[in-house]
């Protein structure tokens, strides 16, 4: 049974931008780090939104996170993703 998601390939620039934004950088700060204009950041994000069929940045973040999990090694077989062991908190460990 498939996930029903289209697999998309991200360019190196798209991956770098997503990484910076996910670390909390603003569009302007990310643009400076990448040596591009803030307008280019907007254009890259709009292109990703169009390719994924989402309407806003929140949906883009959800879609990228879901795609990452869906295409992670071991995810399809229901196995834990390497490097993610022990990341689920049990109800007893919550404050």
C-alpha positions as CSV (number, residue, x, y, z in Angstrom):
1,X,0.0,0.0,0.0
2,X,1.6,3.3,-1.1
3,X,1.4,6.7,0.6
4,X,-0.3,8.4,-2.3
5,X,2.4,11.0,-2.4
6,X,4.3,12.2,-5.4
7,X,8.0,11.8,-4.9
8,X,9.7,15.1,-5.6
9,X,13.3,15.8,-6.0
10,X,14.7,18.9,-4.2
11,X,17.6,20.8,-5.6
12,X,20.6,21.5,-3.4
13,X,19.5,25.1,-3.1
14,X,16.0,24.1,-2.0
15,X,17.4,21.7,0.6
16,X,19.8,24.4,1.9
17,X,16.9,27.0,2.1
18,X,14.6,24.5,3.9
19,X,17.3,23.7,6.4
20,X,18.0,27.3,7.2
21,X,14.3,28.1,7.6
22,X,13.7,25.1,9.8
23,X,16.5,26.3,12.0
24,X,14.6,29.5,12.6
25,X,16.3,31.9,10.1
26,X,14.1,34.6,8.6
27,X,13.7,34.8,4.8
28,X,16.2,37.7,4.8
29,X,18.8,36.0,7.0
30,X,18.5,32.8,4.9
31,X,18.9,34.8,1.7
32,X,22.0,36.4,3.0
33,X,23.5,33.1,4.0
34,X,22.8,31.7,0.5
35,X,23.9,34.8,-1.3
36,X,20.5,35.3,-3.0
37,X,17.8,38.0,-2.7
38,X,14.8,37.7,-0.3
39,X,12.7,37.7,-3.5
40,X,14.5,34.5,-4.6
41,X,13.6,32.9,-1.3
42,X,9.9,33.7,-1.9
43,X,10.2,32.3,-5.5
44,X,11.8,29.1,-4.3
45,X,9.1,28.6,-1.7
46,X,6.3,29.4,-4.1
47,X,7.7,26.9,-6.6
48,X,7.8,24.2,-3.8
49,X,4.2,25.0,-2.8
50,X,3.1,24.7,-6.4
51,X,4.9,21.4,-6.9
52,X,3.4,20.0,-3.7
53,X,-0.1,21.5,-4.2
54,X,-0.2,23.4,-1.0
55,X,-1.5,27.0,-0.4
56,X,0.8,28.4,2.4
57,X,4.0,28.0,4.3
58,X,2.4,26.1,7.1
59,X,1.1,23.5,4.7
60,X,4.4,23.4,3.0
61,X,6.2,22.6,6.3
62,X,3.7,19.8,7.0
63,X,4.1,18.4,3.5
64,X,7.9,18.5,3.6
65,X,7.9,16.9,7.1
66,X,5.4,14.2,6.0
67,X,7.4,13.5,2.8
68,X,10.6,13.2,4.7
69,X,9.0,10.6,7.0
70,X,7.3,8.8,4.2
71,X,10.5,8.4,2.2
72,X,12.8,7.7,5.1
73,X,14.7,4.4,5.0
74,X,12.7,1.8,6.9
75,X,9.5,3.9,7.0
76,X,7.6,1.9,4.5
77,X,8.2,-1.4,6.3
78,X,7.1,0.1,9.6
79,X,10.6,0.0,11.1
80,X,12.1,2.8,13.1
81,X,14.1,5.3,11.1
82,X,17.8,5.0,11.9
83,X,18.9,7.7,14.4
84,X,15.3,8.2,15.6
85,X,15.3,5.6,18.3
86,X,14.2,6.8,21.7
87,X,12.6,10.0,20.4
88,X,9.0,9.1,21.4
89,X,8.2,10.2,24.9
90,X,6.0,7.9,26.9
91,X,3.1,9.3,28.8
92,X,4.9,8.7,32.1
93,X,7.9,10.8,31.0
94,X,5.9,13.9,30.2
95,X,5.8,16.7,32.7
